[in-house]
Amino acid sequence: MAELPNMKMTKNDMPTQDPKVRAHNFEEVALGYDEATAIDEAKRCLHCVNMPCVAGCPVKIHIPDFIKKIREGDFEGAYQVIAESSNLPAVCGRVCPQESQCEAKCVRGIKGEPVGIGRLERFVADWHAMHSNTPEHCEKPNGHKVAVIGSGPSGLTCAGDLAKKGYSVTIFEALHKAGGVLVYGIPEFRLPKKIVQSEVDKLKSMGVEIKTNMVIGKTLMVDELFKMGYEAVFIGSGAGLPRFMGIPGEELNGVYSANEFLTRSNLMKAYIDKPVTPIMKGGIVAVVGGGNVAMDAARTALRLGAKKVYIVYRRSEEELPARREEIEHAKEEGVEFRLLNNPVAILGFRNPDNKKDPKNVFVTALRCIKMQLGEPDASGRRRPVEIAGSEYEFPVDTVIMSIGTSPNPLIKTTTVGLETNSHGGIIVEETTGKTSKEAVYAGGDAVTGAATVISAMGAGKVAGQAIDDYIKSKNAKSRKK
């Protein structure tokens, strides 16, 4: 007789570091399930025949199948089920917004909390990393070369899928370390760098070559890649161009984009004593924005020694776009939220002892205006409206702008025949990732603007399959001639 499901209404709690402790270190906040907890959580799955959770997954992981394996205690089997669809389960289990994707479709969520799919995915990936050294299966080399631009989630996924099919793949990465936004944008306390490095090393073991410090559009042009023997190119260069508000004072010392702030901290070791690339130490910090990146920046500032950190956001808490988990973690750690506030100017002070230095003007305060919510805008959220005469100032030493990013403009401005939209995103066929330029495909944030890791991975999978189809079709035609 089949074992009845666990009908507990809530997920098993995720153990975490104590907030008072973790606010002062960069160690991972969430500690992960143990085997017994994972099995207990897996038993909450009803194994629905129509599998609505799979429909919510951008890479279509067979979720009930891998959860069934956990329930049976076959953790390696569970990993193999996930690996059929995802190259980055340890990453996705930590940073993907499951609550708005697979878990949002879970039937258990109708009258309680959904199954902790993300937590189970993380458990399986971590168990595999600790207990298995089985190499990834790849087909025999097929003699065809593909270039991948960018080593973020879309690039890593596309490269991995093509390597498994026998292609010789080279990833060209602009920075000195592979991983893209996974290493420069997401803090250690949410996604340890050793996990990203493990995924990169796995690709290398599959024969993928990774060339760092290669800025495509400067070091090499896309057209040059074809002359080097690559038969197709995938562009996954991300959305690394920060946006600013255009208010007075954004040019002052002590004003950062969240992109710069997190890159300095995550990848350039600005957190060490006497850093090569210095960043704020102590003082009062205001982070403008309400998304996951804003939470990352605010929580990083705390760990760098900030005396006080504020999130300044023009809407109410209900409209905050960040994950609920990240908002709660930020609050627990001491981040203060100034909601329904919008900056209108950043004020500065020039050091009288160094009047000749134009850069010697430092942030002293943030001027804001209070807001109220009006009618919904195009996004469906209530539109913030200024309250006349409500301007005020409060002292800050650092301002971090986290109001979004746009696709890197370099490739589109240096590649003939590559069409882009008004936001700078590369225009592609939705079902293939094919661009307007022959044999060039694209996906991830370079197409959509800043989005989720898993959606970028989904785009990488789509493009990888399309590239395989394209090269096979091209060679079949050449053989007929």
C-alpha positions in Angstrom: 0.0 0.0 0.0 1.4 3.4 -1.0 2.4 5.7 1.8 0.0 8.6 2.3 1.3 12.1 1.7 2.3 14.4 4.6 -0.7 16.8 4.8 1.1 19.4 7.0 -0.1 22.8 5.9 3.3 24.6 6.1 6.8 23.9 4.7 9.5 22.6 6.9 11.4 25.7 8.1 14.7 26.5 6.5 17.4 26.8 9.2 19.4 30.0 9.1 22.2 31.8 10.9 21.1 34.0 13.8 20.4 37.5 12.3 22.6 39.3 14.9 25.5 37.1 13.9 25.0 36.9 10.1 24.7 40.7 9.7 28.4 40.9 10.4 29.7 38.0 8.2 29.5 36.9 4.6 28.7 33.3 5.3 25.6 31.8 3.8 22.4 32.8 5.6 20.3 29.7 4.8 21.9 26.5 6.1 19.9 23.9 4.1 17.8 20.9 4.9 19.2 17.7 6.3 18.2 14.3 4.9 15.3 13.7 7.3 13.8 17.1 6.7 14.2 16.8 3.0 12.3 13.4 3.0 9.6 14.9 5.2 9.1 17.8 2.9 9.1 15.6 -0.1 6.2 13.6 1.4 4.1 16.8 1.2 4.0 16.4 -2.6 0.7 15.0 -4.0 2.4 13.9 -7.3 -0.4 15.5 -9.3 -1.1 13.8 -12.6 -1.1 17.0 -14.6 2.0 18.4 -12.8 1.2 22.1 -12.7 4.5 22.8 -11.0 6.4 21.8 -14.2 4.4 24.4 -16.2 5.8 27.0 -13.8 9.4 26.0 -14.4 11.2 27.9 -17.2 13.5 24.9 -17.9 10.7 22.3 -17.3 12.3 20.2 -14.6 10.3 17.0 -13.9 9.6 18.2 -10.4 7.3 15.4 -9.1 9.8 12.8 -10.4 12.8 14.3 -8.5 10.7 14.8 -5.4 9.5 11.1 -5.6 13.2 10.1 -5.6 13.9 12.1 -2.5 10.9 10.6 -0.8 12.4 7.1 -1.5 15.8 8.2 -0.2 17.4 8.1 -3.7 19.1 11.5 -3.6 21.5 10.8 -6.5 18.5 9.6 -8.6 16.8 12.9 -7.7 19.8 14.8 -8.9 19.9 12.9 -12.2 16.2 13.8 -12.8 17.0 17.5 -12.3 20.2 17.3 -14.4 18.1 16.3 -17.4 16.8 19.8 -17.6 19.0 22.1 -15.5 22.8 22.6 -15.5 22.7 24.8 -12.3 20.5 23.2 -9.7 22.7 24.4 -6.7 22.3 27.9 -8.0 18.6 27.8 -8.8 17.8 26.2 -5.5 19.2 29.2 -3.8 18.4 32.3 -5.9 15.4 31.5 -8.1 12.0 33.0 -7.2 10.2 29.7 -6.9 7.3 31.4 -5.1 6.3 33.1 -8.4 7.2 30.1 -10.6 7.0 26.4 -9.8 5.7 26.8 -6.2 3.1 29.3 -7.4 1.5 26.5 -9.4 1.7 23.9 -6.5 -1.7 22.5 -5.5 -0.7 22.4 -1.9 -0.5 26.2 -2.0 -4.3 26.5 -2.4 -5.0 25.8 1.3 -1.6 26.2 2.8 2.0 26.6 1.8 3.3 25.0 -1.4 5.9 22.2 -1.3 9.4 23.7 -0.8 10.5 22.8 -4.3 13.5 25.2 -4.3 14.7 24.0 -0.9 14.5 20.4 -2.1 16.4 21.3 -5.3 19.1 22.9 -3.2 19.3 19.9 -0.9 19.6 17.4 -3.9 22.3 19.5 -5.6 24.3 19.9 -2.4 24.0 16.2 -1.6 25.3 15.3 -5.1 28.3 17.7 -4.7 29.3 16.0 -1.4 28.7 12.4 -2.4 29.2 12.0 -6.1 32.1 12.4 -8.5 30.4 10.9 -11.6 31.4 12.9 -14.7 28.8 14.4 -16.9 28.0 12.3 -20.0 28.9 13.9 -23.3 28.5 12.6 -26.8 31.7 12.1 -28.9 33.1 15.3 -30.4 31.2 16.1 -33.6 33.9 18.5 -35.1 31.7 21.7 -34.8 32.7 24.8 -32.9 30.3 27.3 -31.1 31.3 30.5 -29.4 29.4 31.7 -26.3 29.7 35.4 -25.2 29.2 35.8 -21.5 29.5 33.2 -18.7 26.3 34.1 -16.8 23.4 31.7 -16.4 22.3 31.8 -20.0 25.8 31.4 -21.3 26.7 28.5 -18.9 23.5 26.7 -19.8 23.9 27.1 -23.5 27.5 26.0 -23.3 26.7 23.0 -21.1 23.9 21.7 -23.4 26.0 22.0 -26.5 29.0 20.3 -24.9 26.8 17.4 -24.0 25.9 17.1 -27.7 29.5 16.9 -28.7 30.2 20.5 -29.7 33.6 22.2 -29.1 32.4 25.3 -27.1 34.4 28.3 -26.1 33.0 30.9 -23.6 34.4 34.4 -23.9 34.0 36.3 -20.6 34.8 40.0 -20.2 35.7 39.9 -16.6 38.6 38.1 -15.0 36.4 35.4 -13.4 33.7 33.3 -15.0 30.2 33.2 -13.7 28.7 36.5 -14.8 26.1 38.0 -12.5 26.3 34.8 -10.3 29.8 36.0 -9.1 29.7 39.8 -9.5 26.1 40.5 -8.6 24.9 38.0 -6.0 26.5 38.2 -2.6 28.4 35.4 -0.9 25.8 35.1 1.8 23.1 34.2 -0.7 25.2 32.3 -3.3 28.7 31.1 -2.2 31.3 31.6 -4.9 32.5 28.0 -4.5 29.2 26.7 -5.8 29.4 28.8 -8.9 33.1 27.8 -9.3 32.0 24.1 -9.1 29.5 24.6 -11.9 32.2 26.3 -14.0 34.7 23.5 -13.3 32.0 21.0 -14.3 31.8 22.7 -17.7 35.6 22.6 -18.1 35.5 18.9 -17.3 33.1 18.5 -20.2 35.6 20.2 -22.5 34.3 23.7 -22.5 37.1 26.3 -22.9 36.7 29.5 -21.0 38.6 32.6 -22.0 38.4 35.5 -19.5 39.3 39.2 -20.0 37.9 38.9 -23.5 35.6 41.9 -24.3 33.7 40.9 -27.4 33.2 44.2 -29.3 36.6 45.4 -28.2 39.1 42.5 -27.9 37.3 40.6 -30.7 34.4 41.4 -32.9 31.5 38.9 -33.5 32.4 38.7 -37.1 36.0 37.7 -36.2 34.7 34.7 -34.3 33.2 33.3 -37.5 36.6 33.7 -39.2 38.1 31.7 -36.4 36.0 28.7 -37.3 33.0 29.1 -35.0 29.8 28.1 -36.9 27.4 29.8 -34.5 27.5 32.4 -31.7 25.4 32.8 -28.6 25.2 36.2 -27.0 24.5 36.1 -23.2 26.3 39.3 -22.2 23.7 40.3 -19.6 22.3 43.6 -18.5 25.3 45.4 -17.0 24.5 49.0 -17.8 23.2 50.7 -14.6 20.3 53.2 -14.6 20.3 56.4 -12.7 17.4 58.8 -11.7 18.9 61.9 -13.3 18.6 63.9 -10.1 21.2 66.5 -8.8 24.2 65.0 -6.9 24.4 61.6 -8.6 28.0 62.5 -9.7 29.2 62.9 -6.1 31.8 60.8 -4.3 29.9 58.2 -2.3 27.2 57.5 -4.9 27.3 54.1 -6.5 25.2 52.1 -8.8 24.3 48.8 -7.2 26.1 47.1 -10.0 29.4 48.8 -9.2 28.9 48.4 -5.4 28.2 44.7 -5.6 30.9 44.0 -8.2 33.5 45.7 -6.0 32.4 43.8 -3.0 31.8 40.4 -4.6 34.6 40.2 -7.2 37.2 42.8 -6.4 37.5 42.1 -2.7 36.6 45.7 -1.5 35.7 44.1 1.8 39.3 43.3 2.8 41.6 45.6 4.8 43.4 48.1 2.5 41.5 47.0 -0.7 42.8 47.7 -4.2 39.3 48.9 -5.1 38.0 50.7 -2.0 34.4 51.1 -1.1 32.4 52.6 1.8 33.3 51.5 5.3 30.9 52.4 8.0 28.6 55.5 8.0 25.0 55.8 7.0 23.9 54.2 3.7 20.7 54.7 1.6 19.8 52.2 -1.0 17.3 53.5 -3.6 15.1 50.8 -5.0 13.1 47.8 -3.8 14.2 44.8 -5.8 16.3 41.8 -4.9 19.5 43.7 -6.0 18.5 46.5 -3.6 18.2 44.0 -0.8 21.6 42.5 -1.7 23.2 45.9 -1.7 21.7 46.9 1.6 22.6 43.7 3.3 26.2 43.9 1.9 26.5 47.4 3.2 25.7 46.1 6.7 28.3 43.5 6.5 30.9 46.1 5.3 30.3 47.9 8.6 27.6 50.5 7.9 26.3 52.2 11.0 22.8 52.3 9.5 21.2 51.2 6.3 18.0 52.4 4.7 16.0 51.1 1.8 14.3 54.1 0.1 11.4 53.1 -2.1 8.6 55.1 -3.7 5.8 52.6 -3.2 4.5 50.7 -0.2 5.7 47.4 1.1 3.0 45.5 -0.8 4.5 46.7 -4.1 8.1 45.8 -3.2 9.4 43.6 -6.1 12.0 41.8 -4.0 11.4 38.2 -2.8 9.5 38.1 0.5 12.3 36.0 2.0 14.9 38.6 1.1 12.8 41.4 2.6 12.3 39.5 5.8 16.0 38.7 6.0 16.9 42.3 5.5 14.5 43.4 8.3 15.8 40.8 10.7 19.4 42.0 10.1 18.5 45.6 10.9 17.8 47.3 7.5 15.3 50.1 7.9 12.7 50.7 5.2 11.7 54.2 4.2 8.7 53.4 2.1 6.6 55.9 0.0 9.7 58.1 -0.3 11.3 59.2 -3.5 14.8 60.9 -3.7 14.8 64.3 -5.5 18.5 65.3 -4.8 21.7 64.1 -3.2 23.5 66.8 -1.2 27.3 67.1 -0.9 30.1 68.8 0.9 33.4 70.0 -0.4 36.5 69.5 1.7 37.8 73.1 2.3 41.4 71.7 2.7 41.4 70.4 -0.9 39.4 73.0 -3.0 41.3 72.2 -6.3 40.2 68.6 -6.5 36.8 68.5 -8.4 36.2 65.0 -7.1 36.5 66.1 -3.5 32.8 66.5 -2.9 31.2 63.9 -0.6 27.7 62.9 0.1 26.1 64.4 3.2 22.4 64.0 2.9 19.5 62.6 0.8 16.6 64.9 0.0 13.3 63.0 -0.5 9.7 63.8 -1.2 6.9 61.7 0.4 4.6 59.8 -1.9 1.0 58.4 -1.8 -0.4 55.7 -4.0 -2.8 56.6 -6.8 -4.4 54.5 -9.6 -2.7 51.4 -11.0 -0.2 52.1 -13.8 0.7 49.9 -16.8 2.5 47.3 -14.5 -0.7 46.9 -12.5 0.9 48.4 -9.4 -0.6 51.6 -7.9 1.2 54.7 -9.3 3.1 56.7 -6.7 2.1 60.4 -6.6 4.1 63.1 -4.9 2.7 64.9 -1.8 3.2 68.6 -2.4 5.4 70.4 0.3 6.6 67.1 1.9 10.3 67.4 1.0 12.7 66.7 3.8 16.4 65.7 4.2 18.2 63.1 6.2 21.9 62.5 6.7 23.7 59.8 4.7 27.3 59.1 3.7 26.7 56.7 0.8 23.9 56.4 -1.7 23.5 53.2 -3.8 21.2 53.5 -6.8 19.4 50.2 -7.5 16.7 51.1 -9.9 17.5 48.6 -12.7 19.9 47.9 -15.5 19.9 47.7 -19.2 21.6 45.3 -21.7 25.3 46.1 -22.3 25.3 48.3 -25.4 28.8 47.2 -26.6 27.9 44.2 -28.7 24.9 45.8 -30.4 26.9 48.9 -31.3 29.8 47.0 -32.7 28.0 44.2 -34.6 26.7 44.9 -38.0 23.2 43.5 -38.7 22.2 42.9 -35.1 18.8 44.5 -34.4 17.9 45.8 -30.9 14.8 47.4 -29.4 14.3 50.8 -27.8 15.5 49.5 -24.4 18.8 48.1 -25.9 17.7 44.5 -25.8 18.7 42.2 -28.7 15.6 41.3 -30.8 15.2 37.5 -31.1 12.7 34.9 -32.3 11.0 33.8 -29.1 11.0 30.1 -29.9 14.7 29.9 -31.0 16.7 32.8 -29.7 17.7 33.6 -33.3 18.8 37.2 -33.9 18.6 39.2 -37.1 22.2 38.2 -37.9 22.9 34.9 -39.5 24.1 32.1 -37.1 23.9 34.5 -34.1 21.6 33.7 -31.2 21.0 35.5 -27.9 19.2 35.1 -24.6 19.0 36.1 -21.0 19.2 39.7 -19.8 20.9 40.8 -23.1 17.5 40.2 -24.6 15.0 40.9 -21.8 16.8 43.3 -19.6 17.3 42.3 -15.9 15.3 39.2 -15.1 15.7 36.0 -13.2 18.5 33.4 -13.3 16.1 30.6 -14.3 14.6 32.6 -17.1 18.0 33.3 -18.5 18.8 29.6 -18.2 15.6 28.8 -20.1 16.7 31.1 -22.9 20.1 29.4 -23.0 18.5 26.0 -23.4 16.2 27.2 -26.2 19.1 28.8 -28.0 21.4 25.7 -27.5 18.8 23.5 -29.1 18.3 26.0 -32.0 22.0 26.2 -32.6 22.2 22.4 -32.7 19.3 22.3 -35.2 20.9 25.1 -37.3 24.3 23.5 -37.6 22.9 20.0 -38.4 20.6 21.5 -41.0 23.4 23.5 -42.6 25.7 20.5 -42.8 22.9 18.3 -44.2 22.4 20.8 -47.0 26.1 21.0 -47.7 26.3 17.2 -48.0 23.5 17.2 -50.6 25.4 19.6 -52.7 
